[in-house]
Amino acid sequence: MPFDQALRFASIWLASTSFIGLTLGAGLPEWLAVLTGAALIAALLRNAGGKSVGRLATYTLMSTTGWNLLVIVGFLGFWVDMLWVSGELLPAGVHFLMVLMIIKLFNLKLRRDYLHLYAISLVAILASGSLTTDLWYLPIFLLYLFVGVWTLLLFQLTKHPEEPRILTMSVAMRPQPLASVSQVTPQFFWLANGLALATFGLTLVIFFTIPRVGAGFYQKGFGENIRTSGFSETVNLGEIGPIKRDPSVVMRVELSDGPPQEAGRLYLRGVAFDQYDGKAWTNRLNYRRAVSEDVAGTFVFRSSRSLATPRLGDTIRQNILLEPLDTPVLFAAPFIERVSGKFPSIQSDLTGSVYLPFPSSSRIEYSVLSRSNPVLPEDLGAEPSVYPESVIRHFLQIPSQPERIAVLAKEITHTQRTIYDKATAIHSFLTHNFRYSLDAPLTEQDQPLEEFLFTRKTGYCEHYATAMVIMLRTIGIPARLVTGFLATEWNEYGNYYVVRQQDAHAWVEVHLPHSGWITMDPTPPSIEGIGSGSPAWHALGRMLDTIRLQWGRFFVQYSAADQLAVVRELKAGSTSARNKAFDSMSTLFSPFMAMFGGMADYASKGTIQSLAEVLVPTLIGLAVLLWLGIRRPWVKGMISKKTTRDEQVIMQLYGRMIGHLARKGIAKLTAMPPLEFVRLTQERWSNAGSAVASITELYCRARFGQIPPTREELSLAENHLRDLMTLEKP
């Protein structure tokens, strides 16, 4: 392919790559995305469509004045977009940038037009990088880097000495005279790829030299946090249900003490509610106080219990990576004792809920030490219960409701003696006699709780938790409703829980006189969505999620503190730094190692399907490697080594000829094409014209046409050079 045509292709692909990145990162309007994509396709067809498409393009192009007017209209549209449509500077600027790209794609005439397109593409890829931290940006950026190196090389190589002609002639419509000999050769192919690889290496050095910071213009005002429900001070019955169909990831929870004995249920507490009016829950204990900071970045919520306490509950150490949510609540396993993180301050209310001063607009990471409340032996006896006045005042409130709810609660618990046994009886009644469903339209009922208990007998977690709390309160047992997340998806490749929007949950906390608040969940397990999808696809999804997590840690959240840690390791010694790098790479690629290590266990299930799901991808990979080993496509770029010796001979002869002519007063300029130099020599020294033309022809054939000279032709060229050196210039 000639250099000028390759330049046009590379320029359009460069714009296409930046457009893809901006579309994925900014979420362009559909009409603008379709229009820009159509312009890119039209530009590609115009470059490869031949004479008919070229003639059609000349008819559809506007005049220079028309394009200038279109730019002015687009600029006015930018102000309209910023002031009335988008309402923000960044999205309006992104939209205007795509309009400029469309205009420039249909107006590529001069070399400066290509420079304008490169500038637009660069701004677009930078904007897409500032608008996203997702893993998909990495291949887009690498592709842009690769195409960018090719484009810059081709742009420089197509710069010809006939500069006045280039400035007055369309590069797209008028190929230069040297296009026939300026081809993309295998040598040039591998040179460009090598430069792209070297550029990528330099980019990595710069990447880890300059840490990322969590500030900047793009960090505020564009995009929205993940919308959640059930974590404000007032929650209507039925709010959590609609979001339980959303699979978006809201957090990932690592357990510092290792994976659980069985991939079970981890409750992540959010907000507790004490008052119910028949349709909505309210948190009246919402007064927030600042939590004291023990050491820098560590906040203590409650001191260790007195020595009189017979035993403590199990501790749970968690490391939580929380996505940007529209709530300031910090989630953790109940009950929080310590929180460590880069927070200016932390607040808590009287129900033990934990808050930031305001919702975070970026992903945050924090560590939590939680300790559960076990059921103490004192609460398993038949002693009369005695509760503090504050507990009775806030957690025994019931709304005006039909008497039959209280009658039902007494019927369920009339044979039980202790508070714990009564709570367990109500829990068992709801779990075994009702059905879980997200399709229960109870939010429109005047008495949703009564409708749930006596008519429909189906609902989701809020209905079960509300029913248990109200029934417990009617028989004098303090209880409250809690909202949060129930983590059940264990990622064995990264050793953490994946928590999604659909894991939003509501459960019950029952107060026992000696044990305090204990967790009870009356919601029966859901059967919706169980067994859907192939196990192999689920395993692949978990592996990709682990890679995204490591991407966020090692690349997106690489901070100045991480940079200083690397510097300290380097100062400590090369061995320590090497071990640190090895540990980091092992962590990054641990999903792949775990997947390969678990293939044998996965295939040992004994089913043909599971064995095929493992063997088929493996066999395909081996087949690809075998094909590469047999065909060896990279050898095509090395074929020129067979003719390197002959090429070097003719190039040496050509260089000696150029030097001899320069000493005779006929110097060749650096930018002068070889054939133009032959014409100049014939004009100024006619006797030397024949020898110069013969040597130049062999040189051009070997250098640009990849046709090596024969032994006879090399011998003839040497004779021509000797004859040239014997001539005296008149």
Buried (B, 14 or more C-beta within 10 A) or exposed (E): EBBBBBBBBBBBBBBBBBBBBBBBBBBBBEEBBEBBBEBBEBBBEBBEBEEEBEEEBEEEBEEEEEBEEBBEEBEEBBEEBBEEEBEEBBBBBBBBBBBBBBBBBBBBBBBEBBEBBBEBBBBBBBBBBBBBBBBBBEEBBBBBBBBBBBBBBBBEBBEBBBEEEBEEBBBBBEBBEBBEBBBBBBEBEBBBBEBBEEBBEEEEEEEBEEBBEBEEEBEEEBBEBBEBBBBBEBBBBBBBBEBBEBEEBBBBBBBEEEBBEEBEEBBBBBBBBBBBEBBBBBBBBBEBEEBEBEEEEBBBBEEEBEEEEEEEBEEBBBBBBBBBBEBBBBBBBBBBBBBBBEBEEBBBBBBBBBBBEEBBBBBBBBBBBBBBBBBBEEBBEEEEBEBEEEBEEBBBBBEEBEEEBBEBBEEBBEEBEBBBBBBBBBBEBBBEEBEBBBEBEBBEBEBBBBBBBEEBBBBBBBBBBBBBBBBBBBBEBBBBBBBBBBBBBBBBBBBBBBBBBBBBBBBBBBBBBBBBBBBBBBBBEBEEEEEEEEEBEEBEBBBEBBBBBBBBBBBBBBEEEBBEEBEEBEEEEEEEBEEBEEEBEEBBEBBEEBBEEBBEEBBEEEEEEBBEBBEEEEEEEEEEEEEEEEEEEEEEBEEBEEBEEBBEBBBEBBEBBBEBBEEBEBEBEEEEBBBBBBEBBBEBBEEBBEBBBBBBBBBBBBBBEBEBBEEEBBEBBBEBBEEBEEEEEE
